[in-house]
Amino acid sequence: MALELTQDTFEKEIIDHKGPAMVDFWAPWCGPCRIMVPIVDKLAETFKGKVKIAKLNASDYGELAMKYGASTIPTFVFFKDGKVVLSKAGTMPEKVLSDLITETLLK
């Protein structure tokens, strides 16, 4: 299960995190976002202990979403040691997202 972030936990969990992380900026009313929920949750288990995978409700925390370029959702933002290294918007198959995580964060 992906870690649920809030405005209060984002900095501690992502920016201060020493290591790789991916944040799914999503919203419960967003159809494409709901399609990605089980994929993101599965990948959180697959990469457990290697990559921190989290999600942030862009409807509740719009200012934070905009700060990280999530003007459309879902948007996946990849971090290394608290710094953005890649941002990808839209739905994608599990394998594509998994490969992005591996290529961007684990190599």
DRENBA-415185 format. One record per residue (C-alpha): residue number from 1; x, y, z. Coordinates in nm, 4 decimals. Layout:
<nodes>
node n=NUM&u=X&v=Y&w=Z
...
</nodes>
This chain:
<nodes>
node n=1&u=0.0000&v=0.0000&w=0.0000
node n=2&u=0.1341&v=0.3431&w=-0.0939
node n=3&u=0.2038&v=0.5852&w=0.1898
node n=4&u=-0.0655&v=0.8571&w=0.2198
node n=5&u=0.0933&v=1.2010&w=0.2429
node n=6&u=-0.0402&v=1.5315&w=0.3723
node n=7&u=0.0983&v=1.8834&w=0.3569
node n=8&u=0.2388&v=1.8233&w=0.7057
node n=9&u=0.4136&v=1.4932&w=0.6246
node n=10&u=0.5376&v=1.5664&w=0.2703
node n=11&u=0.8630&v=1.7360&w=0.3681
node n=12&u=0.9606&v=1.4771&w=0.6294
node n=13&u=0.8673&v=1.1746&w=0.4179
node n=14&u=0.9878&v=1.2925&w=0.0746
node n=15&u=1.2115&v=1.6009&w=0.0860
node n=16&u=1.4106&v=1.4898&w=0.3916
node n=17&u=1.4197&v=1.1242&w=0.2730
node n=18&u=1.7680&v=1.0024&w=0.1859
node n=19&u=1.6994&v=0.7705&w=-0.1035
node n=20&u=1.4589&v=0.7203&w=-0.3922
node n=21&u=1.0898&v=0.8067&w=-0.3749
node n=22&u=0.7927&v=0.8439&w=-0.6075
node n=23&u=0.4809&v=1.0470&w=-0.5341
node n=24&u=0.1500&v=0.9909&w=-0.7127
node n=25&u=-0.0408&v=1.3209&w=-0.7225
node n=26&u=-0.4037&v=1.2100&w=-0.7574
node n=27&u=-0.7629&v=1.2901&w=-0.6580
node n=28&u=-1.0518&v=1.0608&w=-0.5612
node n=29&u=-1.2859&v=1.2147&w=-0.8233
node n=30&u=-1.0358&v=1.1535&w=-1.1062
node n=31&u=-1.1243&v=0.8443&w=-1.3127
node n=32&u=-0.7733&v=0.7909&w=-1.4547
node n=33&u=-0.6317&v=0.8300&w=-1.1015
node n=34&u=-0.8611&v=0.5565&w=-0.9716
node n=35&u=-0.7362&v=0.3266&w=-1.2485
node n=36&u=-0.3804&v=0.3783&w=-1.1198
node n=37&u=-0.4562&v=0.3159&w=-0.7475
node n=38&u=-0.4182&v=-0.0657&w=-0.7541
node n=39&u=-0.1089&v=-0.0371&w=-0.9747
node n=40&u=0.0590&v=0.2133&w=-0.7426
node n=41&u=-0.0325&v=0.0062&w=-0.4362
node n=42&u=0.1086&v=-0.3092&w=-0.5974
node n=43&u=0.4316&v=-0.1323&w=-0.6929
node n=44&u=0.4626&v=-0.0007&w=-0.3357
node n=45&u=0.4803&v=-0.3649&w=-0.2258
node n=46&u=0.7103&v=-0.4670&w=-0.5122
node n=47&u=0.9630&v=-0.1915&w=-0.4342
node n=48&u=0.9226&v=-0.2009&w=-0.0542
node n=49&u=1.2580&v=-0.1357&w=0.1119
node n=50&u=1.4045&v=-0.0004&w=-0.2140
node n=51&u=1.1834&v=0.2937&w=-0.3165
node n=52&u=0.9410&v=0.4918&w=-0.1014
node n=53&u=0.6127&v=0.5078&w=-0.2936
node n=54&u=0.3551&v=0.7562&w=-0.1736
node n=55&u=0.0466&v=0.9445&w=-0.2861
node n=56&u=-0.0835&v=1.2935&w=-0.2233
node n=57&u=-0.4420&v=1.4067&w=-0.2811
node n=58&u=-0.3985&v=1.7007&w=-0.5200
node n=59&u=-0.7528&v=1.8217&w=-0.4468
node n=60&u=-0.6766&v=1.8604&w=-0.0775
node n=61&u=-0.3251&v=1.9964&w=-0.1274
node n=62&u=-0.3446&v=2.1862&w=-0.4575
node n=63&u=-0.0698&v=2.4344&w=-0.3740
node n=64&u=0.1756&v=2.1537&w=-0.3043
node n=65&u=0.0694&v=1.9724&w=-0.6225
node n=66&u=0.1282&v=2.2866&w=-0.8296
node n=67&u=0.4690&v=2.3391&w=-0.6670
node n=68&u=0.5743&v=2.0020&w=-0.8086
node n=69&u=0.4180&v=2.0549&w=-1.1519
node n=70&u=0.1142&v=1.8327&w=-1.1042
node n=71&u=-0.1228&v=2.0574&w=-1.2998
node n=72&u=-0.2875&v=1.7483&w=-1.4481
node n=73&u=-0.3529&v=1.4282&w=-1.2603
node n=74&u=-0.2394&v=1.1660&w=-1.2177
node n=75&u=0.1170&v=1.2946&w=-1.2164
node n=76&u=0.4045&v=1.0825&w=-1.0903
node n=77&u=0.7017&v=1.2751&w=-0.9522
node n=78&u=1.0281&v=1.0899&w=-0.8930
node n=79&u=1.2694&v=1.2079&w=-0.6219
node n=80&u=1.6282&v=1.1162&w=-0.5310
node n=81&u=1.7426&v=1.2416&w=-0.1919
node n=82&u=1.4568&v=1.4934&w=-0.1870
node n=83&u=1.5251&v=1.6367&w=-0.5332
node n=84&u=1.2945&v=1.5966&w=-0.8338
node n=85&u=1.4558&v=1.3938&w=-1.1108
node n=86&u=1.1524&v=1.3212&w=-1.3319
node n=87&u=0.7832&v=1.3974&w=-1.3638
node n=88&u=0.5365&v=1.2007&w=-1.5793
node n=89&u=0.1662&v=1.2726&w=-1.6194
node n=90&u=-0.1123&v=1.0348&w=-1.7187
node n=91&u=-0.2073&v=0.6732&w=-1.6811
node n=92&u=0.0313&v=0.4004&w=-1.7850
node n=93&u=0.0502&v=0.0230&w=-1.7683
node n=94&u=0.2061&v=-0.1315&w=-1.4583
node n=95&u=0.5154&v=-0.2455&w=-1.6497
node n=96&u=0.5800&v=0.1045&w=-1.7859
node n=97&u=0.5572&v=0.2622&w=-1.4400
node n=98&u=0.7659&v=-0.0176&w=-1.2887
node n=99&u=1.0334&v=0.0295&w=-1.5554
node n=100&u=1.0300&v=0.4072&w=-1.4963
node n=101&u=1.0865&v=0.3510&w=-1.1250
node n=102&u=1.3728&v=0.1103&w=-1.1923
node n=103&u=1.5409&v=0.3195&w=-1.4631
node n=104&u=1.4967&v=0.6550&w=-1.2892
node n=105&u=1.5510&v=0.5669&w=-0.9258
node n=106&u=1.7492&v=0.2435&w=-0.9011
node n=107&u=2.0243&v=0.2837&w=-1.1627
</nodes>
